[in-house]
Amino acid sequence: MFTIEHEYDATVVTLVDEGQAPLQEDVIINAFEDCVTVSQFDPRSEKMIQITLSIAQLRDLEAALDLPEGVYRLRKD
């Protein structure tokens, strides 16, 4: 299950883990104009962990999801 919310400066997508235990904490994705953040609560440290992806990194990730194992570089057309 997931939710989508449009806020003033970001689109927020929350991914909820469903199914059989053990379940993972919700993943929160904030899409800004110049970057995307991915956050998840870490129950071991009891802290919210966040990473930031540039738009270029996000494009690379999108491409990588549909490719076989290997090393790639996206070309601008």
Secondary structure, DSSP 8 states (H G I E B T S, - for coil): -EEEEE-SS-EEEEE---SSSS----EEEEE-SSEEEEEEEETTTTEEEEEEEEHHHHHHHHHHTTS-SS-------
